[in-house]
């Protein structure tokens, strides 16, 4: 009887990434039949709470997400009067998380560059730099502990001059360019730019990173860098993790404050 090849690399990790619009092909009773093979669901912003909760329940997979640039996104398309965050999902905004099931290290930045007044989901570049400064110790710790700082960056807006546009509402973050140079994640998933014309490219390479616009959804295969890595040890900080209101399947165990 043939024995498995011990030197054969593990298979890629399929991830369902969604952004900006509720897609009827996913918001469907048959989604588990078509997408049940994915290991994670990643939301790249401007999605209602009910959509992310549906995907978490229907696929029974961990859901990680960042918020988009519209303040009403979480209650869009539902009867809720309050912008409640999705139950069973983990907010990556300004945080670094290691998924215990796949070993993937994820981090995220919410919103878009500021182009309007009094918009809580839009950020000045200095605010993104402040998030980077708070995330850097964990990313550097990951580099020492796991041999890499980050596997997947999740944002709503893209980096400036990479998959973005010249109009003020769809420009990318300048701060993400040095972030990608420093921490070199293999994959950066984002939304924000609506690509209705399928002839337009949705992926561009920046330095060592594949920058992918996932609108409205894509299944992306990720390299299993840490699928067999040992469990992480506590990082040298005393920050208390913020917990989701309901524990997701395989919820993450480490994160930034």
C-alpha positions in Angstrom: 0.0 0.0 0.0 1.3 3.4 -1.0 2.4 5.7 1.8 1.9 9.5 1.7 4.9 11.5 0.7 6.1 13.2 3.8 8.0 15.8 1.7 4.9 16.8 -0.2 3.9 20.4 0.8 0.5 20.9 2.4 -2.3 22.2 0.1 -3.2 25.9 -0.1 -5.7 27.3 2.3 -8.8 28.6 0.5 -10.3 31.8 1.9 -13.6 33.4 1.0 -13.1 37.2 0.9 -16.1 39.5 0.5 -16.5 43.3 0.2 -18.9 46.2 -0.4 -22.0 44.4 -1.7 -24.2 41.5 -0.5 -23.8 39.0 -3.3 -26.9 36.8 -3.9 -24.7 34.0 -5.0 -23.4 33.8 -1.4 -26.4 35.1 0.5 -28.2 31.9 -0.5 -29.2 28.6 1.1 -26.8 26.8 -1.3 -23.7 28.7 -0.2 -22.4 25.8 1.9 -22.6 23.4 -1.1 -20.5 25.8 -3.2 -18.2 27.4 -0.7 -18.1 24.9 2.1 -14.5 24.1 1.4 -13.1 27.4 2.5 -11.2 27.7 5.8 -11.9 31.3 6.6 -14.2 34.2 5.7 -12.7 37.6 5.4 -14.8 40.8 5.2 -13.1 43.8 3.6 -15.6 46.4 4.6 -18.9 48.1 3.8 -20.9 45.0 4.5 -24.0 44.7 6.7 -23.8 42.8 10.0 -26.5 40.3 8.8 -24.4 39.3 5.8 -21.3 38.4 7.8 -23.4 36.7 10.5 -25.1 34.6 7.7 -21.8 33.5 6.3 -20.4 32.6 9.7 -23.5 30.5 10.4 -24.0 29.0 7.0 -20.4 28.0 6.5 -19.5 27.4 10.1 -16.2 29.1 9.6 -14.3 31.8 11.5 -15.1 35.3 10.1 -12.5 38.1 10.3 -13.4 41.6 9.0 -12.6 45.3 8.9 -15.1 48.1 8.7 -15.5 50.2 5.6 -15.9 53.9 5.1 -19.7 54.2 5.5 -20.9 54.8 9.0 -24.2 53.0 8.4 -22.8 49.9 6.9 -23.4 47.5 9.8 -27.2 48.2 9.9 -27.7 48.4 6.1 -30.3 46.1 4.8 -31.7 45.1 8.2 -34.1 46.3 10.8 -31.5 47.2 13.5 -31.4 50.7 14.7 -28.0 50.4 16.2 -24.7 49.7 14.4 -24.1 46.3 16.2 -21.0 44.5 15.2 -21.5 41.0 13.7 -21.7 38.3 16.4 -19.2 35.5 16.0 -16.8 37.6 13.9 -13.5 39.2 14.8 -12.7 42.8 14.0 -9.2 43.1 12.6 -9.2 47.0 12.6 -5.8 48.1 14.0 -5.1 44.6 15.3 -3.0 41.5 14.6 -4.5 38.1 15.0 -3.2 34.5 14.5 -5.9 32.1 13.4 -5.4 28.9 15.5 -6.9 26.6 12.9 -4.8 27.5 9.9 -1.9 29.3 11.6 -2.3 32.3 9.3 -1.4 35.7 10.8 -3.8 38.5 9.9 -3.9 42.2 10.5 -6.2 45.0 9.3 -6.9 48.7 8.8 -10.5 50.0 8.6 -12.1 52.8 6.6 -10.7 54.9 3.8 -8.7 58.1 3.6 -10.6 61.1 4.8 -12.4 63.0 2.0 -15.5 64.4 3.9 -16.2 66.3 7.0 -17.4 64.6 10.2 -17.1 61.0 8.8 -16.2 58.6 11.6 -15.2 55.8 9.2 -12.7 57.9 7.3 -9.2 58.4 8.6 -6.3 60.9 8.2 -2.9 59.4 7.3 -1.6 60.2 10.8 -4.3 58.0 12.3 -3.2 55.0 10.2 0.4 55.7 11.2 -0.7 55.6 14.8 -2.4 52.2 14.2 0.8 50.9 12.6 2.9 52.1 15.6 0.6 50.1 17.9 0.7 47.0 15.8 4.4 47.0 15.1 5.5 45.3 18.4 3.2 42.3 17.7 4.4 42.1 14.1 8.0 42.2 15.1 7.3 39.6 17.8 5.7 37.4 15.1 8.8 37.7 13.0 10.9 36.4 15.9 8.4 33.7 17.0 7.1 32.5 13.7 9.7 33.6 11.2 7.4 36.1 9.6 5.5 39.1 10.7 2.3 38.8 8.7 0.6 36.5 6.2 -2.5 38.5 5.2 -3.2 42.2 5.4 -7.0 43.0 5.3 -8.1 46.6 4.6 -11.1 48.4 3.1 -9.1 50.9 1.0 -6.0 49.8 -1.0 -2.6 51.4 -0.9 -2.1 54.6 -2.8 -1.3 54.1 -6.5 -2.1 50.3 -6.2 -5.6 49.3 -7.3 -6.9 52.8 -6.3 -8.4 55.7 -8.2 -7.6 59.4 -8.6 -11.0 60.7 -7.3 -10.9 61.7 -3.6 -13.4 59.1 -2.5 -11.4 56.2 -3.9 -7.8 57.1 -3.2 -5.7 54.6 -1.2 -3.7 55.1 2.0 -0.2 56.4 1.6 0.8 54.8 4.8 0.1 51.3 3.5 3.0 51.5 1.0 5.8 51.6 3.7 3.8 49.1 5.8 3.9 46.6 2.9 7.6 47.2 2.3 8.5 46.7 6.0 6.3 43.7 6.9 6.0 42.1 3.4 2.8 40.1 3.7 2.4 37.7 0.8 -1.3 38.8 0.3 -3.2 42.0 0.8 -7.0 41.8 0.5 -9.1 45.0 0.1 -12.3 46.3 -1.4 -13.6 49.9 -1.7 -13.1 50.2 -5.5 -16.1 48.7 -7.2 -15.0 46.8 -10.3 -18.2 46.3 -12.3 -16.1 46.0 -15.5 -14.7 42.5 -15.4 -12.1 43.3 -18.0 -10.3 45.6 -15.5 -7.5 44.0 -13.5 -8.3 43.2 -9.8 -4.8 42.3 -8.8 -1.5 44.1 -8.8 1.9 43.3 -7.2 3.5 45.7 -4.9 7.0 44.7 -3.7 6.6 41.2 -2.3 2.8 41.4 -1.9 -0.2 40.4 -4.1 -2.7 43.2 -3.7 -6.1 41.9 -4.5 -9.4 43.8 -4.9 -12.0 41.2 -3.8 -15.2 43.1 -4.8 -17.8 41.6 -4.5 -16.2 38.3 -3.5 -13.2 36.1 -4.4 -11.9 32.7 -3.2 -8.2 33.2 -2.7 -5.8 30.4 -2.0 -3.2 31.2 0.6 0.1 29.4 1.3 -0.1 27.4 4.5 3.0 29.0 6.1 2.1 28.0 9.7 -0.4 25.2 9.3 1.8 22.9 11.4 3.5 25.6 13.5 3.5 25.2 17.3 0.9 27.1 19.4 1.9 30.7 19.9 3.3 31.9 23.2 2.1 35.0 24.9 3.6 38.2 23.5 5.6 40.5 25.9 2.8 42.9 26.5 0.0 43.1 29.0 -2.8 44.3 26.7 -6.1 42.6 27.3 -7.7 41.3 24.2 -11.1 42.5 23.2 -13.5 39.6 22.8 -16.3 39.1 20.4 -19.8 38.9 21.8 -20.0 35.3 20.7 -17.1 32.9 20.2 -16.5 32.1 16.6 -15.5 28.6 15.4 -11.8 28.4 16.0 -11.6 31.9 17.2 -8.2 33.6 17.3 -6.1 33.4 20.5 -3.6 36.3 20.1 -4.1 39.9 19.0 -3.0 43.4 19.5 -4.8 45.7 21.9 
